[in-house]
Amino acid sequence: MATPHPLTTTASGADVRVRFCPSPTGLPHVGMVRTALYNWAYARHNGGKLVFRIEDTDAARDSEESFRQLVDALTWLKIDWDEGVEVGGPHEPYRQSQRHDIYRGVIDKLIASGALYESYSNAEEIDARNEANGRAKQLGYDNYDRTLTEEQKAAFRAEGRQPALRLQVPDEDLTYVDLIRGEVTFPAGSFPDFVVVRPNGIPLYTFVNPVDDALMGITHVLRGEDLMPSTARQLALYAALIDAGVTTFVPRFAHMPLVLGETGNKKLSKRDPQADLFLHRERGFIHEGLLNYLALLGWSIGHDRDVFSLDEFIAAFDIENVNPNPARFDQKKAESINGDHIRLLDVKDFAERTIPYLAAAGLFDEPTHEQLVLAFRAAPLVQERVQLLGEVPGMLGFLFTDDIAYEADALKGLPANAGEVLDACVAALEPVTEFTPENIQDALATALVENLELKPRVAYGPPRVAITGRRVSPPLFESMELIGKDETLRRLRLLSETLAG
């Protein structure tokens, strides 16, 4: 029975070192953020270190813009790192594209130890040999070049061929214990010697990624389930790196469950709206709410609890408690949890966070002192009513304009006697001297509920539409106080005239 490599790390506590190493291609997506979050939480839970490294060796796809977006995303989410890009550290540089000399040194050590060998076979030759030997084509490379003599190599070089470098894979089972999935064994012969350096001398990602982990002392590799098949190659490479004196241990691996879309059983695509991190921010997710929800995509703090703080998450999180089964992204649940976190905010904090959304909606450019005061006074009226910050401008827009636009469904829902109700509101409020919510409510209750004998639900519909233009709005009496008596009376008369006209 195969056993894990005897030099597998036993690091714990402050010795834990994890990494987040995305490629700077496209926009950050929630699957990537979940990976960053779990690594960050594991480092913080153990008192260890998180390294932020950039895998930017694909010049055709990588971009500086995508890199800046990655930094922006992590900064907004308040996922900080201890070493890496923008921060520095003892293992600089933290971009693959700047580490070629380092890789060359490791390649030389592996050649000297006999772990790498020159391979001159091209695809056509490999296929032809497989066919001649009755070997299935899909098995690929047949380890032919392992035994090339110096004369054969010289002959190939004389033809002008440049060799790739392949790792000689151990002819034995490879086993590791996945922190999420338990013991995993790759049988001997399940994959061939693989290319680590192209004929042009450029090392492949399958080489530089684990080499960086080894050189940076990464003890725990926490990554997506889709990368699990590559673990066999990493185990083989780590054994060679240890033999060559490049590192002294094999890291622990954990493969997190896939995140599925809302329907079907397909992995959440980068093109799905739910995957777009910045779209969630634009719609008004706060970082506490979004991270809370993403934490639940494979993990739970308890059977009867979904809402928790980031400090509680860090205290409770252990990668070994992550569920290996796929997790489904549920937009409604994500928004509900975000709403719960909005309600946990201090009202001043909530108010400050609404300002950029009010500005983005065109309610003001640079807010004046009076507009800021109004926004802060209004914030408590909507904090209990919204799930996303992006809903706030719709709820409070009526405060920042004199030109009220009546929503179609609001007008449609008005009772037949709406004009009479509005006129009664004007008559009731004109004598009110202290325009407080209590006095407004008393005056309207007397005029509409007692005198006109209307049910409150019917009575307050017309004035609500007059003041806000909406069927659903912040509390009516407080809204009237915020815009003031004169503006309240003007709006009541305006809708009455509009209905009569």
N, C-alpha and C positions, 0 to 999 in steps of 0.2 A: 504493500500500500504506500502510495506517495505521501510525503510529508512536506510541509512548507519549508522554505529555505531556513536553515538553522540561524542565519544572521538577520532574520526578519526583526525589525525594530520592536522594542518594548517601551518606547518613549511614552511618557505620560506627563500630565501637569504642565509646568513651564517649559518642558522640553519639546512639547508638541509644536510642529511647524507645518502649516498647511499653505496652499497657494490657490490663487484665482488667476487663470492665465488664458484670457479670451483672445481671439483674433479680431483685429479692428476692421471688421467688414460689416457694413449695414448698421441699422439702428439696434440699440440694446433691446433685448426681449426678455419676457418674464422668466423663461426657462433658464437663461443665463443668470438672471438676478437671483433666482432660487439657489443656484449653485454657489454664487458669491455669498448669499445669506447663510447657508448651512456651513460653509467654510469659516466665515466670520464668527458665527455663533459658537462653533466648535473651538476655535482659537480662544475666544473670550471666556467660554465656560471653563477651559482648562488653564487659563492664564498663559497661553502660548502665543505664537506669532502667526500673523497672516501676511503672506508675500503676494504682491500684485505684480504680475509679470505679463508682458505683451508678446504674443506669438505672431510676429509680423514678417514672416519670411516669404509670404505670397505677395510679391510686388504688384501683381496684376489686380488683386482684389483689396489689399489693405489700403487704408487711407488715414491721413492725419485727422480728417474731420471725424471719422468713426472713433478714433482714439479719444478725441476731445469729448465726444458724446458719452463714451464709457466713463470718463472721469466725472463728467457732469452728472451722470446717472448715479454713480456711487456717492458723490458728494451730496446730491439731493436726498438720497436714501439714508445718509449718515452712516454708511458702511465704510469704516476707516481701516487703514492697513498700516502695518508696522514697518515693512520694507517694500521697496519697489519703485516703480515709475513715480515721478513727482516728489518722492520722499527720500529716495536713496537707500543706502545700506551697505553691508559688507560684501555683497555679492554683485555689485554693479559690473556691467550695465544690465538692466532688467528688460531690455528689448532683444529678442532673438537676432534681429538684423544687425546688431552691434557686437555679436558674440562669436563671429566666425573664427577668429584666431583662437579663442578658447576651445571651440569644437575641434579645430585642427590638432591641437595638443592632445585631446582625448582620443581622437582617431589614431594618432601616432602610437599612443600607449596600447590601444587595442590591437593594432597591427603587430606591435612588438610582442604582445602576450600570446599571439596566435588566434585571437578571437575573431578577427576579420580576415577575409581572404579576397583576392582579386577574382572577379567573375566576368568572363568575356561573352557568355552565351547571350544571343539575342532571342527575341520572342519566337521567330520562325524555327530556330534550331531547337528550342525547348519543345515546341509542339511536335516537331519531327521525331525527336527522341522518344517522347511520350507515346506517339503512335507506333513507332517501331517496337517499343517494349510492352505494348498492350496496356498502357497506363492511361487512365482517364485524363482528357485534356484539362479539365477544370482543376486537377490537382496542381497544375502549374509547374514551377521550377522543381527539378529533380536532384538538386545538390551536386550536379555533375562537376562543377568547377572546384569542389573541395580538394580534389586529388590531382589537379593539373600539375605537371612537372614544370620546372623552370624553362625547359626547352619549348614546351607547348605555349607557355606565357610569352616567351620571346617571339614565337612565330605569330601569335595574335598581334603583338605590338608592331611587328614588321608589316602587318597588313594595315596598320594605321588605327587599330582598335584601341579605345580607351576603356579600362575596366571599371565596372561598378565595384563597390565593396559590400560584401555580404557578411552578416553575422553567422557564425557556425552555431546552430541551435543544438542544445544538448539532446542526445538520443535517449531521452527518458521522460517520464511523466513530469509535468510541472504543476504544482499545487500551491494554492494560497487560501487563506481564510478571509472571505469578504466580510467586512464588519456589518453589512446589512443582510447578506444572502447566505452566509455560512461558507462551508468548505467547497471550493471549486477546483476541479482537476482538468488539465488539458493533457490528453493522452500523448505519449511519445509518437512522433510522426504526424501529428494533426496539423502541423504547418511546417513549411520548408524553411531553409536558410533564407533570410530576407535582406533586401537591399537597404543599407543604411546611408550610403553615399553614392550619389549619381556618378556616371562616367565623367561629368564635367567638374567633379570635385565638390559639388554642393550637397551637404548632408540633408537627409529627409526629416520631416517633422517627427516620424516615428523614432528617430534617433535623438534629435535635439531636445524634444520634450522631456523624456526621462533623464537625459544627461543633465539638463538644467535642474531637474528635481534632485538628482544625486549631488550635484555641485553646491546647491543651495541648502542641502540638509533637510529636504522635505520629508517628514516622517509619516504623514497621512495624506494619501491622494483620494480626495472626495470628489467624485465626478458623476456624470450622467450614465445611465444604464446603456445607452447606445455605444459607449466607448469600451464596454466590458470585453468584447472580443480581442481588443488590442492588448489586454493585460498579459496574455501569454507571451507576446513578443517582449513586453516590458520586463517580465520576470527573467526571460532568457538574457536580455541585455544587462539587467542588474547583476546577474551572476557573473557576467563577463567584466563588468565595471569593478566588481569587488575583487576578482582575480587580478585585474590590472592595477589595483591600488587607487582607483579613482574615488571610491566610496567604501564605507565599512558596513553598510546595512541595506536591507531591502525595506521599502516603506510598507505600511499597511494600506490596503485598498478598500474603498467602499463605493458601491455603484447605486446612485440614487434613482428612484423610479421615474419613468417617463411622465411628462405632463401632457394629458390628452386634451383635445378641443372639447367644446361643450357637447358635441354630438359625434357619434361614431367612435371608432377605436384607433384613430390616427393621432400621431404625435401632434401637439399644438404647433402649427406651421408659423414661420416667421411672418407670413402674409395674413394670418388671422388678426383681426382687430384686438382680440384679447391678449395677443402676444406683444403688442406695441407698448413698451413701457412709457414712452413720452405721451402717447395718447391717453393713457390712464392719468398721467399728471395733468395733462391739458383739461381733461374732464373733471378734475378736482379731487382725485385721490390725495390723501395726505400720506406721508411716508410711513407713519406709524400703522395706519390701516392697511396699506398695501403689503407691508412686510409681515404683518400679523397674518394676513390671508395666505401669502406665499409660504409662510412657515407651515401652514396646515396642508400643503400639497405634499403629503408623505409623512407627516408627523402630527402628533396631538399632545397637548399639555394635560389632557384628562378627558374622560368619556363625556362629561356633562359641561364642558367649557370650551368656547371658541375664541373668546376675547381676552387678550392678555397684553401686558406691556413688553417692550423689548428687553427690559431688565429681567422680567419673569421668564421670558423665552430663553435668554442666555443661561439663567440659573438652572433651568429644567432640561435644556437640550443635550442630548447625547446621540451621536450618529448611529449608534447601535440600536436605537429605538425607532429609527426610520422604517416605515413599512415598505417592503420591496414591490408591492403591487402598484400599478399605474394610478396616478392621481388625475382627476378631471377638473379642469378650470370651470368654475361656476360663477358667472358674472354677477348674478343677483346676490349670491352669498358674499362675494367680494365687496360689493357696494354696501350691503347691510353691515358688515364688519367695519367698513370705513366710516359709516354713519355712527356706529357705536364709539369709535375713536374720536370723531368730531365732537361728540357730546362729552367726552372725557377731558377735552381741552379747557384750559382756563379761558374765560370769555375774552380777555384782552388778546391772548394768543390767537384765538379763533378769529377775532376781528382783524388782526394784522394779516392773517393768511388770506382773508377775503379780498383785500385791497387789489392785488394783481389781477384777480378775476373780474372785479368791477371795472378796472381800467381796460382789460382786454375786451370787455363787452362794449366799450365805447361810452361808458357812463361818465367818464372824465379822463383827461390825459394825465396831467400832474394834478393830483387832488389838492384843492384849496383847504385851508384849515377848517372852514365851515363844513366842507364835504367829508373830511376825515372825522370830524366830531359826529356828523350825522351817521356815517357808516358805523362808528363804534357804538353809538347809542342804539342803532338798529340791530346790531349783531345778535344780542341775546334773543331777539324775537324770532330769529330763523335757525339758531344753532340746534334747537330741538327738532327742527322740521326737515333738515336736508341730510342727504347721504353723501353728497359730493359738493365740493366748494364751487364747482361750475354751475350748481343750481342757484347759488346766491344772487347773481345778477338778475335773474328772472323774478326772484322774490322781492328784491329791493329796488329794482329799476325805477319804480314809480316815485321814489324819493328824490331822484336826481334829474327829473325832467318836469317841465310844466305841460308838456304835450302828451297826454295820456292816450295810449292806443288800446282800444278795447278788444280783447281776444274774442274770436267768434263764438267759442263754446260758452264764454261768460255771458255774452249778450243773449244767446239762445236760451240760456237757463233762467233768464229773468221772468218773474211772474207778470201777469197781465196788468197788474196795478202798480208796476214799478215806479211810474211817474208820480203817483200819489204818495208812495212810500218815500221817495226822494224829497218831495216837497215838505212832507211831515218832518223829515230829518232836518231840513233847513230851518223850519219854524222852531223845532225843539232846541237846536244848537245855537241859534242867534243870541238868545239871552244869556248863554253860559259865559261867565266872566273868567273863571279859572279853568283853563282848557286842559284838564287832567283826564286820564283814562277813566277814573272813577266817576267824575262828573259827566263825562261824555256818555258812559254806559247808563248812568241813571236817567239822563235826559232822553236817550233813545229808547230805553226800556219803557219809560212812561208813555212816550209818543207812539211807539210801534206795537209793543206787546200788550200794554194795558188799553190804550185808547183805540187803536185799530184792530186789536184782538188777533194779532198775527203770531204765529209760532216763531220763535227766535231764528230757526233755520231759514224761514221765508223772509222774516223781517230784515235780517242783516245782509241778505244777498245783494240787493240793489246798491246800498251804500258801499259795500266791499268792491263791487265792480266800478263804481264811480271813483273811488279813491285810488285803486290799484290797477284797474283794467283787467283783473284776473278773477277767476272763480275761487281759486285757492291762493291765499295770501298770508302774510304775517297777521297776528292778532289785530282786529279792526280798530279798536279804541286806541291802542298804543300807536298804530299807524297814523291815525288822525292827529294825535298829539304831536308826532314827529313833523308832519308837514305844516302844522299850525292851523288856527281857526280860520283865517281868511282863505287860505288855499283849500281847506276842507269844504267850506261853503261854496267856493267857486267851482270845485269839481262836482259837488252834488247838483248844483244848478245846471252845469254843462251837460251832464248825462240826462237830466230831466228834459232839457231843451232838445237834445239830440233825439231822444225817444219820441218827443212830441212832434219834431220837425218832419 
